């Protein structure tokens, strides 16, 4: 019966002695490797936590400066850390860059868009693109306002020319 138990247990005699002179070194190396992996995981969690804080602060700055041009809350892309927690690694805030009918309104809106886009201390390339779009919107609004002013001044000048200087000129002689 003893033979059948050994066979079921699949007992295998180790090919090397249970305790060799290298065994302590191998255990120490394994322990160092585990400590190194734990340290690397801690550093990765710290880095992910730092990135998460940066991303959330960045998007919060857009929202705080955006006022009426922000159309919704921030959305984030997440990655799982070695600790099983989710960390934000990217984000975005929707900003309305459409134009209205009134150039004065567009001018104010362009300024608000640019302020929202450049609010974070570290604007991204996309933030600069949105700010550039706002600058173009502002330029167009200024051109429209200048055109309206010129037309208004032209009408006033025409009215001055067309109106008689005094009543004597009107009355027939």
C-alpha positions in Angstrom: 0.0 0.0 0.0 2.8 2.4 0.7 3.9 2.2 -3.0 0.4 3.2 -4.3 0.3 6.3 -2.0 3.7 7.4 -3.2 2.7 7.0 -6.8 -0.6 9.0 -6.3 1.3 11.8 -4.6 3.8 11.9 -7.5 6.5 12.4 -5.1 9.7 13.3 -6.8 13.1 13.3 -5.2 14.8 16.6 -5.6 17.8 16.5 -8.0 19.8 18.7 -5.7 20.1 18.7 -1.9 17.4 20.6 0.0 19.9 23.1 1.3 22.8 24.0 -0.8 25.4 26.8 -0.3 23.7 28.7 -3.2 20.3 28.4 -1.6 20.7 31.4 0.7 22.0 33.5 -2.2 19.0 32.4 -4.4 16.5 33.3 -1.6 18.2 36.6 -1.1 18.1 37.3 -4.8 14.4 36.4 -4.9 13.8 38.6 -2.0 15.7 41.5 -3.6 13.8 40.9 -6.8 10.4 41.0 -5.0 11.5 44.2 -3.2 12.6 45.7 -6.5 9.2 44.8 -8.1 7.4 46.2 -5.1 9.4 49.4 -5.2 8.8 49.7 -9.0 5.0 49.3 -8.4 5.1 52.0 -5.7 6.9 54.3 -8.0 4.4 53.6 -10.8 1.5 54.2 -8.5 3.1 57.5 -7.4 3.6 58.5 -11.0 0.1 57.6 -12.0 -1.3 59.5 -9.0 0.8 62.6 -10.0 -0.5 62.4 -13.6 -4.1 61.9 -12.4 -3.8 65.0 -10.2 -2.3 67.0 -13.1 -4.9 65.9 -15.6 -7.8 66.7 -13.3 -6.3 70.1 -12.3 -5.7 70.9 -16.0 -9.3 70.2 -17.0 -10.7 72.0 -13.9 -8.8 75.1 -15.0 -10.5 75.0 -18.4 -13.9 74.7 -16.7 -13.2 77.5 -14.2 -12.1 80.0 -16.9 -14.6 78.8 -19.5 -17.8 80.3 -18.2 -20.6 80.1 -20.8 -18.4 78.5 -23.5 -17.9 75.2 -21.7 -20.5 72.8 -22.8 -20.5 70.0 -20.3 -18.1 68.5 -17.7 -14.7 67.0 -18.2 -14.3 63.5 -19.5 -11.3 61.4 -18.7 -9.4 58.4 -20.1 -8.2 56.1 -17.3 -5.6 53.4 -16.9 -5.4 50.8 -14.2 -2.5 51.0 -11.8 -0.7 48.0 -10.3 -2.7 48.6 -7.1 -6.0 48.0 -9.0 -7.1 51.6 -8.9 -8.0 53.7 -11.9 -6.0 56.8 -12.7 -6.9 59.6 -15.2 -4.2 59.9 -17.8 -6.0 62.2 -20.3 -9.0 64.5 -20.3 -11.0 66.9 -22.3 -13.6 69.6 -21.8 -16.0 70.5 -24.6 -15.8 74.2 -25.6 -18.3 75.8 -27.9 -16.4 77.6 -30.7 -19.5 78.4 -32.9 -20.2 81.9 -34.0 -23.3 84.0 -33.4 -25.0 86.7 -35.5 -23.7 89.7 -33.5 -20.0 90.6 -34.0 -19.8 92.1 -30.5 -21.1 88.9 -29.0 -18.5 86.9 -31.1 -15.7 89.2 -29.9 -16.6 88.6 -26.2 -17.0 84.9 -26.9 -13.6 84.6 -28.6 -12.0 86.2 -25.6 -13.7 83.7 -23.3 -12.7 80.7 -25.4 -9.1 81.8 -25.5 -9.1 82.3 -21.7 -10.6 78.9 -21.2 -8.1 77.2 -23.6 -5.0 78.9 -22.1 -6.2 78.7 -18.4 -4.0 75.7 -17.4 -0.4 76.4 -16.4 0.7 73.8 -19.0 -1.5 74.2 -22.1 -1.5 71.2 -24.5 -1.1 71.4 -28.3 -4.9 71.0 -28.5 -5.4 73.9 -26.1 -3.2 76.1 -28.4 -5.3 75.0 -31.4 -8.5 76.1 -29.6 -6.9 79.4 -28.6 -5.9 79.9 -32.2 -9.4 79.2 -33.3 -10.6 81.8 -30.8 -8.1 84.3 -32.2 -9.4 83.8 -35.7 -13.0 84.3 -34.4 -11.9 87.5 -32.7 -10.2 88.8 -35.8 -13.4 88.1 -37.9 -15.5 89.8 -35.2 -13.2 92.9 -35.2 -13.4 93.1 -39.0 -17.2 92.9 -38.9 -17.3 95.6 -36.2 -15.0 97.9 -38.2 -17.0 97.3 -41.3 -20.2 98.3 -39.5 -18.6 101.4 -38.1 -17.3 102.5 -41.5 -20.7 102.0 -43.0 -22.3 103.9 -40.1 -19.8 106.7 -40.5 -20.4 106.7 -44.3 -24.1 107.1 -43.8 -23.6 109.9 -41.3 -21.2 111.7 -43.8 -23.7 111.2 -46.6 -26.5 112.6 -44.4 -24.4 115.7 -43.6 -23.6 116.3 -47.3 -27.2 115.7 -48.4 -28.8 118.0 -45.7 -28.9 121.6 -46.6 -26.5 123.9 -44.8 -29.2 126.5 -44.0 -32.7 127.4 -44.8 -31.8 130.2 -47.2 -30.4 127.7 -49.7 -33.6 125.9 -49.7 -36.0 128.8 -50.2 -36.5 129.9 -53.9 -35.4 133.4 -54.7 
